[in-house]
């Protein structure tokens, strides 16, 4: 009797996992793996979106703050100002005479990736000009508008009516900046409008 029970127990132990049990295990593992993969992909997308927004806003904030200070300190726009380049006369020595080292230019330079640009601030003209990169690889578009009024709408005016500055009349500079830190992934391209008044406006000489 004991010998029969031992053989019966060994037979049950040797039988292993049934096909049904194996299929159930495979299905469960597939479901778990799919859930984990979906969660990881979702978390990665959220991270890319947040990183895109944070990086882009950080660089734009730096440009807006530095450019805004230049605009507020400027006595007028300089001859090189255009719809794609901001050029200001900042009368550092307060003699009301524009000199080469008092011309400040804001412009974009291709970064090299075919998408982004570096935001460059240039002080002076010619061989003595000093160039500083204020933001890297984030700004994908720049546009400037020049107005002789201090009343500005919340949107950029028609460039056809204000892209050509008049140094004797321009009192307000409106800029549009588009940015996308990670082109093609993360957040989509965002555009902001910025405006400031030339508080030291007095025309150029």
Secondary structure, DSSP 8 states (H G I E B T S, - for coil): -HHHHHHHHHHHHHT---HHHHHHHHHHHHHHHHHHHHHHHHHHHHHHHHHHHHHHHHHHHHHHHHHHHHHHH-SEE-TT--SS-EEEE--TT-SS---GGGEEEEEEEE-SSSS-EEEEEEESSGGG-EEEEEEEEEEEEEEEEEESSS---SS---HHHHSS--TTT--EEEEEEEE-SSTTSSS--EEEEEEEE-TT-----
